[in-house]
Amino acid sequence: LGYQTNNVYIKQKIKVMANKNFKGRKKGAVNTTIIKDPKMEPFFITKDQYGFVVNESNPPQKPKPLGYYSNFDFAIKAIAQEKLNEKRKTYESLDEYVNEWRQITEEFTSKFKM
């Protein structure tokens, strides 16, 4: 393989090392658990070997990932936050907002105490 310059050798080596057919993780390589509950709708959680993903289901389209979390508690709290923001209403006081937040988080965390 007598190449005249080092540059040509490097270019050839890169061509051999780069696999154009490699498209990431193989399909089905990760076992995924799907967690759904009527109280969480339109959200659901998927769990794989890397952590928890909170998704929003959009029936005609693919589910939209909203966040990646290291544990179940954080994923549940994220859904509670989304449920609170989903109402898109105007709160007349901080107390009103905090009470609504407590009600929603209590509903989720009491059901899923870890």
C-alpha positions in Angstrom: 0.0 0.0 0.0 2.7 2.4 -0.9 1.1 5.8 -0.7 3.1 8.9 -1.7 1.8 11.2 0.9 0.5 10.8 4.4 -2.7 12.7 3.5 -3.8 10.1 1.0 -3.2 7.4 3.5 -5.4 9.2 6.1 -8.2 9.7 3.6 -8.2 6.1 2.6 -8.2 5.0 6.3 -11.2 7.2 7.0 -13.2 5.7 4.1 -12.6 2.3 5.5 -13.5 3.2 9.1 -16.8 5.1 8.2 -19.7 2.8 7.7 -22.3 4.6 5.6 -24.9 2.0 6.4 -24.8 2.5 10.1 -27.9 4.4 11.2 -27.6 4.3 15.0 -29.0 1.8 17.5 -30.5 -1.3 15.9 -34.3 -1.5 15.9 -35.5 -3.5 18.8 -32.2 -3.3 20.6 -33.8 -1.6 23.6 -36.6 -3.1 25.6 -39.2 -0.3 26.2 -41.9 -0.3 28.8 -44.9 1.9 28.2 -46.8 3.3 31.2 -50.3 4.7 30.6 -53.0 5.8 32.9 -56.3 7.6 32.3 -55.3 10.3 34.8 -52.2 11.1 32.9 -53.8 11.5 29.5 -52.8 12.8 27.0 -49.4 12.0 28.4 -47.7 8.7 29.0 -44.3 7.5 30.1 -41.8 5.2 28.3 -39.0 3.5 30.2 -36.0 1.9 28.7 -32.5 1.1 30.0 -31.5 4.7 29.9 -34.4 6.3 31.9 -37.9 7.6 31.7 -39.4 9.7 28.8 -42.5 11.7 29.2 -44.4 11.8 25.9 -47.5 13.6 24.7 -49.7 11.5 22.4 -50.9 13.2 19.2 -53.1 10.5 17.6 -52.6 11.4 13.9 -48.9 11.9 14.5 -46.1 10.2 16.3 -45.9 10.8 20.1 -43.9 13.9 21.0 -41.3 13.5 23.8 -41.5 16.3 26.3 -38.6 15.4 28.6 -36.1 12.8 29.7 -35.8 11.9 33.4 -33.6 9.7 35.5 -36.3 8.4 37.8 -40.0 7.8 37.9 -40.7 10.5 40.5 -39.3 13.3 38.3 -41.4 11.9 35.3 -44.6 12.0 37.4 -43.9 15.5 38.6 -43.3 16.6 35.0 -46.7 15.3 34.0 -48.3 17.1 36.9 -46.6 20.3 35.7 -47.9 19.7 32.2 -51.4 19.0 33.5 -51.3 22.3 35.4 -50.1 24.3 32.4 -52.6 22.5 30.1 -55.5 24.4 31.6 -54.0 27.7 30.3 -56.1 29.9 32.6 -55.3 33.1 34.4 -54.8 32.8 38.1 -55.9 35.8 40.2 -53.4 35.1 42.9 -50.4 33.2 43.8 -52.4 31.2 46.4 -54.8 30.1 43.7 -52.0 28.8 41.5 -50.2 27.1 44.4 -53.5 25.4 45.5 -54.1 24.1 42.0 -50.5 22.9 41.9 -50.8 21.1 45.2 -54.1 19.5 44.2 -52.6 18.1 40.9 -49.3 17.0 42.4 -51.1 15.3 45.4 -53.4 13.5 43.0 -50.3 12.0 41.2 -47.9 11.6 44.1 -50.4 10.0 46.4 -51.3 7.4 43.8 -47.6 6.7 42.9 -45.8 7.0 46.3 -42.3 5.7 45.9 
